[in-house]
Amino acid sequence: MGLEFLARVRRSSIVAGLVVTLAVAAAAPYALAGGFAAGVAWSLVNLALLQFVVVTMTGPERGTGAAFRRLALAFAGSLALFAAGAFLLTKLPIMALAAGFTFPFLVMVLKAASAALLESAFWRRRTASPWQAGVLVLTLVGATWWASTNFQGATRADAQTETHATEHAAPATDAHATEAAPAAGAEGAEGAGGAATGHGEAAAGEHAAGGHEKAEGPQVFENVLGLIVKSAEHAAEEKGQPVPAWVHFLHQFEIVIYSLFVAVLISIIAISVANNWQSVPGPLQALVETWVEHAWNFFCGILGPKYGPRFVPFLGTLFVYIYVMNVIGLIPFMHSPTSNLNITVAMALTVFVYVQFTAFRELGFLGWLDHMAGSPRDVVGWALVPLMMPVHLIGEIAKPISLSCRLFGNIFGEDMLLVGFATLGVSALSALHLPFGLPLQVPFMFLAALITSPVQALVFTMLSTIYFLLMLPHDHDHGHEHHGEEAHHAH
């Protein structure tokens, strides 16, 4: 029961810690949010090491060589943990680290108190009937609403008081400046005018920079790498130091890192399934086998039995890769790489190069030119070559453009839709005076995961399959012609 209670505390601390970290990151500098998150992680690792030591010392293997080795490993882990804590104390705010470190203990106390309350006779009497339980829930919600409303009112009153104090202090300062101004000479007046002009230009520049900063682009959900970059930039700005090179690298290649993460994730799953293949498949193996079977039938049905098996690995992997990149943006603190035009253009160019390479390998250079010319076989066909050749070349060049822009536009628009509804839900805090925002984006997240993401991956992959089909030799057409000639001669 004790270990089960600690496991529940650990899970609750992780979830609640993420929520509090998000709230702190939205209302305070990112360094405070990073310090709180690091403190929570440090405390959870410390509790896990203590649990490991207690289980080893009280378990059935206590006093054995294996137990001593585990204790030595726990001791080494504790030393590494203390070293990491000392390093964090020099890089992050101490109060934020302390708050994060005590957070799991607060969760533990609250869980113990809630367990004692739920098992008490008072709680059983209050929840004996659904009506009493409903009244209790409504009372708790009303009390939370009242407390949050009063807190917001007190905060606004403090802000207004501070604003009035600033406004009253400003005229006094201006009056002193006006009295001191006549005593200054012409040269001092010119210097003051120059300083004021410089300050005005600086303020205008700051305002313009701020306006430019706000107009950089549409707002999207925060992700892990973006939070790390902003926290590092804020820390460097507070210390007056230049931003480290790794921060610029992380910011510049953020989308590429996410796309590589998806590729590595898919590779790990595929390798693990291949290395643990069983005659009676488990859930993961059954899912992979089902997908491979459907992909084989689908692509071979389009390309035919001769060329289909050759392109099933590429096209099947392309579909899975695009689908996972589409869906991963729906996970909190993640980002869809396909909402960036660089990734979609790279995939479209890969398909374009592979299609043209296949055409040169299967048709040859003269066959490729014949295809681009419209396969002329009579006088009219050869007369139309000057028209058909540019049309086919422009069509081939337009294929990667249409592939990349279609996928990018749909996924980017989907992200903007989710951001818009999330913003609308948050605005309900002030419009309806609710203690929490409305998750209006949740239904659209399920819609995106079940419909939009697979459909866009399927469209990209199916069009790529058709591009391969158009460039491959049409042996079946010649077969039909030959069969028709034989039937005509037999007739």
CORPEZI-V795602 format. One line per field, one symbol per residue. phi: phi as a letter, one per 20 degrees, with the letter a starting at -180 (. if undefined). psi: psi as a letter, one per 20 degrees, with the letter a starting at -180 (. if undefined). A space follows every 50 residues. Layout:
BEGIN
phi=???
psi=???
END
This chain:
BEGIN
phi=.fffffffffffffffffffffffffdbgfffffffffffffffffffff fffffffdefefnefffffffffffffffffffffffffedcffffffff fefgffffffffffffffeefgffffdfcfffffffffffffffffffff fffffffffffffffffffffffffffffefffeffffffffffffffff ffffffffffffffefrffcffcgffffffffffffffemdfffffffff ffdffffffffffffffffffffffcfcfdfeffffffffffffffffff feenfedggfdfgffffffffffffffffeegmdbfffedffffffffff fffffffffffednffffffffenlfcbfffffegfefffffffffffff ffffffffffffffffffffffffffffgefdlefbeeffefgffffffe cffffffffgffffffffffeefefffffffffffffffff
psi=hghhghghggghhgghhgghgggghhirqhhgghggghgggggghghhgg gggghhhirijqirhhghhhhhghgghgghghghghghhihrpghggggh highhghgghggghghghjqhghhhhkhqhgggghgghggggggggghgh ghghghggghghghhghhhghgghghhhhighiqrhghgggghggggggg ggghggggggghhhjhrqqrqqrghhhgghggggghhhikqqpqhhgggh hhkghhgghhggghggggggghghilpqhnqagghhgggggggggghghh hgirigighhiggghghgggggghhghhiippjrpohijphgghhgghhg ggghghghghhhhrghhghgghijmpiaggghhighghghggghghhigh ghgghggggghghgghgggghghhhhiighgilqiqrpmiighhghgghh fgghghhggghghhghhghhiqpmhhghghghhhghhghh.
END
